[in-house]
Amino acid sequence: MAEAIYVGGLLVATPLLDDPNFRRSVVLVLEHDRDGGTLGVVLNRPSEISVTQVLPVWDSLVTGPPVLFEGGPVQTDSALALAAVPSGEEPLGWRRLHAAAPSVARLGTVDLDAPPEILRGEIAQMRIFAGYAGWTSGQLEGEIAEGAWYVVDSEMGDTFHQDPAGLWRQVLRRQPGELAFVATCPDDPTMN
């Protein structure tokens, strides 16, 4: 398990976290500054809203499922897009995450005000998130100390996982030691 919060790392909700916004969520950290706070997106919450309904010009570039993902409870009326590039190039309309984690070396944000044509053929995968998760300085560290989150390393396939509903269990299952057993925790612990 990672020791500190870092850009490109994952926050995995522990079974103790019962906030409906984050229950069994996997959050990719996009920005972290000890003084400024932390920003991320929930990777495993596809919505019922198709990209075509909201941002039809981007529909052909989105990696399945072709829906908006619920990125978090902050500014749910705004959209944020993540895309992976196939090479080390930085295409116009795409900005690399400032991360040392090799799992997100080719991951960045997309300017949704840019014409999609400039990114066609330049990106390998893309997802659009409505809203984001945000914490003020020290808030997330406090939640981690209370046992609400595990901080773990991400892997290449996490951001665009084909089975978002299974991501929480998969991320936990690959962890070393006893943390892997948390993946077997039932949805309703009273049924245990």
C-alpha positions as CSV (number, residue, x, y, z in Angstrom):
1,M,0.0,0.0,0.0
2,A,1.3,3.5,-0.9
3,E,2.3,5.6,2.1
4,A,1.2,9.0,0.8
5,I,-1.4,10.6,-1.4
6,Y,0.0,11.3,-4.9
7,V,-1.2,12.2,-8.4
8,G,-2.0,9.0,-10.2
9,G,-2.6,7.0,-7.0
10,L,-6.0,5.5,-6.1
11,L,-8.2,6.2,-3.1
12,V,-10.2,3.0,-2.4
13,A,-13.2,3.4,-0.1
14,T,-13.0,1.0,2.9
15,P,-16.1,-0.9,3.9
16,L,-16.4,1.6,6.8
17,L,-17.1,4.5,4.4
18,D,-20.9,4.6,4.1
19,D,-21.3,8.0,2.5
20,P,-23.5,7.3,-0.6
21,N,-21.2,9.5,-2.7
22,F,-18.2,7.3,-2.1
23,R,-19.5,3.9,-0.9
24,R,-17.2,1.3,-2.6
25,S,-15.7,3.9,-4.9
26,V,-12.3,4.0,-6.5
27,V,-11.0,7.5,-6.9
28,L,-8.1,8.5,-9.2
29,V,-6.1,11.4,-7.7
30,L,-5.6,14.1,-10.4
31,E,-4.2,16.9,-8.2
32,H,-2.7,16.9,-4.7
33,D,-1.1,19.8,-2.9
34,R,-0.6,19.6,0.9
35,D,-1.6,23.3,1.1
36,G,-4.3,23.4,-1.6
37,G,-6.1,20.1,-1.2
38,T,-6.9,17.1,-3.4
39,L,-8.9,16.6,-6.5
40,G,-9.9,13.3,-8.1
41,V,-12.6,11.5,-10.1
42,V,-14.5,8.4,-9.1
43,L,-13.7,5.7,-11.8
44,N,-16.4,3.2,-11.1
45,R,-19.7,5.1,-11.3
46,P,-21.1,5.0,-14.8
47,S,-24.4,7.0,-15.0
48,E,-27.5,6.3,-17.1
49,I,-26.8,9.4,-19.2
50,S,-25.2,8.8,-22.6
51,V,-22.4,11.1,-23.8
52,T,-24.6,11.7,-26.9
53,Q,-27.2,13.4,-24.8
54,V,-24.8,15.9,-23.2
55,L,-21.7,16.2,-25.4
56,P,-22.6,14.6,-28.7
57,V,-19.5,15.9,-30.5
58,W,-17.3,13.8,-28.2
59,D,-19.3,10.6,-28.5
60,S,-17.2,8.9,-31.1
61,L,-14.0,9.4,-29.0
62,V,-15.3,7.9,-25.8
63,T,-14.2,4.5,-24.6
64,G,-17.1,2.2,-23.6
65,P,-19.4,2.3,-21.9
66,P,-20.4,5.5,-23.8
67,V,-21.9,7.2,-20.8
68,L,-21.0,10.0,-18.5
69,F,-19.3,8.8,-15.3
70,E,-20.2,10.3,-11.9
71,G,-16.9,11.8,-11.1
72,G,-17.9,13.0,-7.6
73,P,-20.3,15.3,-5.7
74,V,-18.5,18.6,-6.5
75,Q,-19.7,20.7,-9.5
76,T,-21.9,17.9,-11.0
77,D,-23.1,20.3,-13.7
78,S,-19.6,20.5,-15.2
79,A,-17.6,17.9,-17.2
80,L,-14.0,16.8,-17.0
81,A,-12.5,14.4,-19.5
82,L,-9.5,12.0,-19.2
83,A,-7.7,10.6,-22.2
84,A,-4.8,8.3,-22.7
85,V,-2.4,9.0,-25.6
86,P,-0.7,6.1,-27.4
87,S,2.8,7.7,-27.4
88,G,4.7,10.3,-25.4
89,E,3.5,13.1,-27.6
90,E,1.3,15.8,-26.2
91,P,-1.5,16.6,-28.7
92,L,-3.2,20.0,-28.9
93,G,-6.2,20.0,-26.6
94,W,-4.7,17.5,-24.1
95,R,-2.7,18.2,-20.9
96,R,-0.6,15.6,-19.2
97,L,-1.2,14.9,-15.5
98,H,1.7,16.0,-13.4
99,A,2.4,12.6,-11.9
100,A,5.4,10.4,-11.3
101,A,3.3,7.2,-11.3
102,P,4.2,5.2,-14.5
103,S,0.6,3.8,-14.6
104,V,-0.7,7.3,-15.6
105,A,2.3,8.5,-17.7
106,R,0.2,8.8,-20.8
107,L,-2.9,10.1,-19.1
108,G,-4.1,13.6,-19.2
109,T,-7.1,15.9,-19.3
110,V,-9.0,17.0,-22.4
111,D,-10.1,20.5,-23.2
112,L,-13.8,19.9,-24.0
113,D,-14.1,23.3,-25.5
114,A,-11.6,22.3,-28.2
115,P,-12.8,20.8,-31.5
116,P,-12.8,16.9,-31.2
117,E,-11.3,16.7,-34.6
118,I,-7.9,17.8,-33.3
119,L,-7.7,14.8,-31.0
120,R,-9.2,12.2,-33.4
121,G,-6.4,9.7,-34.0
122,E,-4.3,11.3,-31.2
123,I,-5.9,9.6,-28.2
124,A,-6.3,5.9,-27.5
125,Q,-9.0,6.0,-24.8
126,M,-11.2,8.7,-23.3
127,R,-13.9,9.0,-20.5
128,I,-16.0,12.0,-19.5
129,F,-16.9,12.6,-15.9
130,A,-19.7,14.8,-14.5
131,G,-18.3,16.4,-11.4
132,Y,-15.3,15.5,-9.3
133,A,-14.3,14.6,-5.8
134,G,-12.5,17.3,-3.8
135,W,-11.0,17.8,-0.4
136,T,-9.5,20.8,1.3
137,S,-6.0,20.9,2.8
138,G,-5.8,18.2,5.5
139,Q,-9.4,16.9,5.0
140,L,-8.5,13.8,3.0
141,E,-5.6,13.0,5.4
142,G,-8.1,13.1,8.3
143,E,-10.4,10.7,6.5
144,I,-7.6,8.3,5.8
145,A,-6.6,8.4,9.5
146,E,-10.2,7.7,10.4
147,G,-10.1,4.5,8.3
148,A,-12.3,5.7,5.4
149,W,-9.8,5.2,2.5
150,Y,-7.0,3.0,1.4
151,V,-4.3,4.7,-0.6
152,V,-2.9,2.2,-3.3
153,D,-1.0,2.3,-6.5
154,S,-3.0,2.4,-9.8
155,E,-2.4,0.2,-12.8
156,M,-2.7,1.0,-16.5
157,G,-6.2,-0.4,-17.0
158,D,-7.9,1.2,-14.0
159,T,-9.0,4.5,-15.6
160,F,-10.7,2.8,-18.5
161,H,-11.7,-0.4,-16.9
162,Q,-14.2,-2.4,-19.0
163,D,-16.2,-3.5,-15.9
164,P,-16.5,-0.4,-13.7
165,A,-18.8,-2.2,-11.2
166,G,-16.1,-4.8,-10.5
167,L,-13.2,-2.3,-10.2
168,W,-13.4,-1.9,-6.4
169,R,-13.1,-5.6,-5.8
170,Q,-10.4,-6.0,-8.5
171,V,-8.2,-3.2,-7.1
172,L,-8.4,-4.7,-3.6
173,R,-7.9,-8.3,-4.7
174,R,-4.5,-7.4,-6.3
175,Q,-3.2,-5.8,-3.1
176,P,-0.5,-7.6,-1.0
177,G,-1.3,-9.2,2.4
178,E,-4.5,-9.0,4.3
179,L,-5.8,-6.0,2.3
180,A,-6.7,-8.4,-0.5
181,F,-9.2,-10.1,1.8
182,V,-11.2,-6.9,2.0
183,A,-12.4,-7.6,-1.6
184,T,-14.5,-10.4,-0.2
185,C,-16.4,-8.2,2.2
186,P,-20.2,-8.5,1.4
187,D,-22.1,-5.5,0.2
188,D,-24.1,-5.7,3.4
189,P,-21.8,-6.6,6.3
190,T,-24.7,-7.6,8.5
191,M,-25.1,-10.6,6.1
192,N,-21.6,-11.8,7.0
